[in-house]
Amino acid sequence: MHLDYLRGQIGKCAEKCDGLDAQDDEGLCPDCCDWFAMVLAEEERLAQDKEYNEVMRKLKEACDEDKTGVYERILKRSRDGKIVH
């Protein structure tokens, strides 16, 4: 959730920079560059978290095996802010 929150802050600036369409920090305003740095730091922290990685592996496996697409739709709606955590 925290990582999604951080990603969601990129592009919500007054300068209307490239936001999440940017490939890296090129094309981002200073505020969004700061958010981008926080995203990278959080991704690095999560990469070292064994429990998180195990949960994500199982979630990916469940989504891959779900032929109905229900799990994928639930995750997408959650990320889009249509479901409250």
N, C-alpha and C positions, 0 to 999 in steps of 0.2 A: 504494500500500500504506500509506504513512504517513497519508494522509487517511482511509482506512478504519479504521486503528488509532485515530486521534483520535476519529472518530465513534463507534467502539465503546466508548470510555471514558465517553461521556455516558450517564448513567443507572446506572452501576455504583457507585453511592454508597450509603452507609449510610442516607441520608435518604429514599431511594425517591421521588425527585422525578419529574417528568413524563418525563425522559429525552428520547429522540429523538421522542417524541410532541409535545413542545412546539413551538410555531410559531416562537418566537425564544427569547431568554433568559428570558422570563416563565415562571414555574413551575419554574425550575431552581434547585437549591441552589448555594451559592457555589463548590463544587468543580466542579460540572458547568458553571457559567457560565465558569469558567476554561478548561475543555476546549472549550466552545463558541467562545470567543474564539480559541483555537488553530485550530479548524476553519475559522473565517472567515478567519484570516490565511493558512492553507495554501491555501484556495480562491482567495484574492486572488493569492497567489504563483503558483499554477498557471495562473491566467487570463492571466498575463503571459508564460508559457513557450510559445513558438511550437512547439517540438518536441513537447511534451506535447499541445498542442491539435491538432496534425496527426495524432498517433497516435490520439487520442481520436476525431477525425473519421473516420479510416479504420476504426477499430473499430466505431463506430456504423454506418457504411455497410455493413460486413461483416455485422453483426447484422441490419440492416434487410433485406439481400438474402438472408439465410439463411432459407429457407422451412422448414427442418427444426427450427429452434430450438436446434440444438446449441450454437452460440456463446453464446447467451443463458443456457442452462443451465450452461455452464462458468463463465461470469462470476458467476452467482448462487451457485453452489456455492463458488466461491473467496471471495466476500464473506461467505458464511455460515460460513467457516472449515473447510469440509469438504475443501478442497484446500490443501496447504502450498505456499507460493510458493517 
